[in-house]
Amino acid sequence: MELLKLATEWAKAEVFSTRFFIFFAIGFLIASIGFWQLGKTDLARAYFIPTLIAGILLLIIGSGLNYTNIQRVKQFEKDFNADAAAFYQSEIERTESTLKEYTVVFKVIPIMIILAALLILFVNTPTWRAISITTIAMLTVILIVDGTAYSRIESYNTELRMIDLKE
């Protein structure tokens, strides 16, 4: 039962965390409406579409992850009751593969942020500046939320390995 409790607590924490994508998405969408309605300069008006796209992307990411994790919480008890040893092994494998995927994410996103920053320096049109700054903001949100998720899954993996299934 300790295994099921640990897995369920981790999944519920993931559900809570993924809601931050939705929270930031709403912020980007509100900002987009603000730039659309109140933008007086070319640069302010140029933010409308990039912030709208960033908001929609974060909303899709957050909604998808939220739905997936809610379904995972529901499925854990069924899988655990069907075969605890297989459930344990599948969780170990899933957490290890996810940790490897995060390693790639934490290398690619900073490179994308650097490229967007360079674009700000070398392209002086309002549209490209707005795209670059919005991209940096969105990728920073992703890094922050994924950073906490990585820490949580790393801890979950460590705790999984310490569980004695014979109890």
N, C-alpha and C positions, 0 to 999 in steps of 0.2 A: 504493500500500500504506500510505502514511502516513495516509491518510484512514481506512482500515479499522482500523488500529491505534488511532488517536485515538478513533474511535467506540466501539470495543470497550472501551477503557480507561474511557471515560466511563460506559458502560453497566454495567461491572463495579463501578465506584465507586457507582453508583446502587443496585445490588443490595446492596452492603454497607450503604449508608445506610438503605435501607428496612427493614433488619433491626432498626434501632433502634426502629421503631414496634412491632415484635413484642416486643422486649425490654421496652419500657415497658408494653405491653399485659399482659405477664406480671406486671409489678410491680403494676399496677392490680388484676389478678385476685387476686393474693396478698393485697393490702391489703383487697380486698372480703371474702375469706374470713376474714381477721383481724378485721375489724369485725363480721362475722357471728358468729364464735365467741367473741371476747373483748370485744365492745362491752358496756359496763356502763351508760353514760349514754344518754339519748335521742339526743344529737348523734352519738355514736359508732355507735349502731345505725342512724342515718339515713344513714350513709355506705355501707352495704352495697349498695344498689341503684345509686346513682350511680357508684360505683367499678366495679361489675360491668359496667354499660352502657359506661362509658368504656373499660374493658379490652377488651370485645367490639368496640367501634368501632375502637379502635387495632389490634386483631388483624386485623380485616377490611381496614382500610386497608393495613397492613403486608403481609399475605399477598397482597392483590391487586396492590400495586405490586411486590412481590418477584417474583411469577409473571410479570407483564408484562415486567419488566426482564430476567429470565432468558430469556424468549422472544425479546426484542429482541436480546440478544447472539447467539442462535442464528441469527436472521434476517439480521443485518448482513452476514455473509460472502456469503450467497446473493444479497442485493440488490446488494451491491457488485460481485460477479462478473457479475451479469446486466447491469448498466449503471452504471458508476461515476459518470458525470455526473448521471444521474437520482437516484442515491443521495445524491450531494453536495447537489443542489438540494432534495431532500426533507428532508434533515437541517437545512439552513439554515432552511427554512420551518417545520419542527417546532420547532426551538429558539426561533425568534422568536415563534411563537404561544404556546409555553410560558412564555416570559419575560413576555408580556403577561398571561397568566393569573395568574402569581405577583404581579403588581402589584395585581390585585384581591384576592388572598388576603391580602396584607400590609396592605390597608386594612380588609377585613371582619373578620378575626380580632381585631385590637386593639379594634374597636368592640364585638365580642361579649364580649371580656374586660372592657371598661369596664361594659357592661350587667350582667354577672354580678357585678362588684364593687359596683355600685349596688344590686343586689338584696340583697346581704349587708347593706348599710347600712339598707335600708328594710323588709326582711322579716325578722322575728325568730323564725321557726319553725325547728326543727332540720332538717327535711327540705329546706327551701329554702336554708338555709345550706350544707348538705352538697352539694346540687346545684350551687350557685354556686361553691363552692370546688373541687369536682371538675371542673367545666367550665373554670375558670381553669387548673387544673393540666393538663388534657388539651389545651387550646388552646395552652398554653405549650410543651408537648412538640411539637405540630404546628408551631408557629412555629420552634422550634429546628431540627428536622429539615428543614423546608422552607427555612429560611434557608441552611443549608449546601447543599441541593440547588440553590437559586437561584444561589448563588455558583458552584457547579460548572457549571451549564448556561450561565451567562453566560460563563465562561471557555472552555467548550467551543465556544460560538458564535463567540467571538473567534478561537480557534485555527482553527476551520473556515474562517473568512473569509481566513485567512492562507495556506491551503493552495493550492498551484499544481497543478491537475489535470493539467497537461501532462507531468509527470514520469513 
